[in-house]
Amino acid sequence: MRVPVLCGGWFFFPPLPLPLLLDELGEAEPEPARPGGRCPSPPAGGGSKGTAGPGLSAAARPGPARLPSPPAAMLASRGPALRTALRRALPGGLASFHRSAPRRRAARVAVVLSGCGVYDGTEIHEASAILVHLSRGGAEVQMYAPDVPQMHVIDHSKGQPAEAESRNVLVESARIARGKITSLAKLTTADHDAVIFPGGFGAAKNLSTFAVDGKDCKVNREVERVLKDFHKAGKPIGLCCISPVLAAKVLSGAEVTVGHEEEEGGKWPYAGTAGAIKELGGKHCVKEVTEAHVDTKNKVVTTPAFMCETELHNIFDGIGAMVKNVLKLTGK
C-alpha cells in the first residue's frame, strides 16, 4: 500500500513503478533483451561461422530480439484497466494530488508595555526576549501601552529621578515597538488569543502603584479591564519579573511565581515580593529562573526573569518557557 506524501502543503502519491503498474493492469513486463540487442547463440553443434546451423536457412536465422512495446502504447491499450487501477490507488480521485493540508491560524498575541527602561518603564531585555520567542512560535504580535504620564523619569546612568522631566508611557513604549504601538484602551479579547506583560519597574509604577503602595496598590483601570476580560474569556495571560503582582491583585487566588522566597545571599534580591503576592490574595509558587509556572485553572503563566541576579541567557530561557506555554494554551 502506498502512503500519500506531504510536500510544500500538498499531498501526492509517489509514482507507481512500471512493473507494479503493469501488475495492476494484469500484464507482466516482457523479459528484457540481452545487452546490445543480440540473440542467444545457436545451440552447440550448429554451423560454422558465417553459416546457418543444421536445418536453418539464412532466412530463418534468428534476428535481433523483439523489444517490448512502448509503455505509452501498452497503457493506451489498457485504458479501462488503468482507470480501475488509478481509482484503487487514489480513492479521492485525481483531485487528491492537489489537496492542500489544513493550516492552523497563527496565534494573535497582545504585548502590553509600560514605558522604556527598567527603572521607570518596561525592561527592554525582557520585552525583546518575549518578541523573539513569539516570532519563533509563529505568533502575530501587536503592542499596546496606556496613554498616561509616567510616575516619574529615572536617569538610568545615575539611577536617580530626573526632577525636571515628564514622559508619556505610550510615547516611550513606542521606542521598543519601533513606532507600531496602540493605546491600551483599544485592546480587546476579540482581536487576540493571549496577552503578555513584560516586567520592569514600569509595571509597578505606571501599570499599578505597587512600587509605592505594596499590597494596598491600585491597578491602572485599562490594565485591570484587560486582565479581567482575558480571564473571563478563558484566554491565556503571560507575565514576567515584577508584573505577576498585577495578576495577584486583579485575579484573586491566581497562582504566580517571582522565583524564590529567600534572598539567598543576593541571588534573589526581590524575594520579599513573594510575601506581598500572598498578601494581595495570590498563591506564590517557587520556581527557578529558567522555569515558568502554569496556573492551568486561570490560564496564567509566569516566570521570574530579572527577579534573579543571573546571566542573561537564563532570563531568555525562562521567558521562552513562559511564551511557549502561553502559545500552547491558545490551542493555535
HUCORFEN-V724392 format. One record per helix or strand. SS is the DSSP state (H for helix, E for strand). FROM is the first residue (numbers start at 1). TO is the last residue. Records with the same first field share a line. If there is no record, write none. Layout:
BEGIN
SS=FROM-TO / FROM-TO
END
This chain:
BEGIN
E=5-7 / 10-12 / 100-100 / 108-113 / 140-145 / 149-149 / 154-155 / 160-161 / 168-168 / 181-183 / 194-197 / 208-208 / 219-219 / 236-240 / 255-256 / 283-284 / 293-295 / 300-303
H=18-25 / 35-37 / 71-77 / 79-89 / 94-98 / 124-136 / 169-176 / 184-186 / 189-191 / 202-205 / 210-216 / 221-232 / 244-250 / 272-279 / 305-307 / 312-330
END
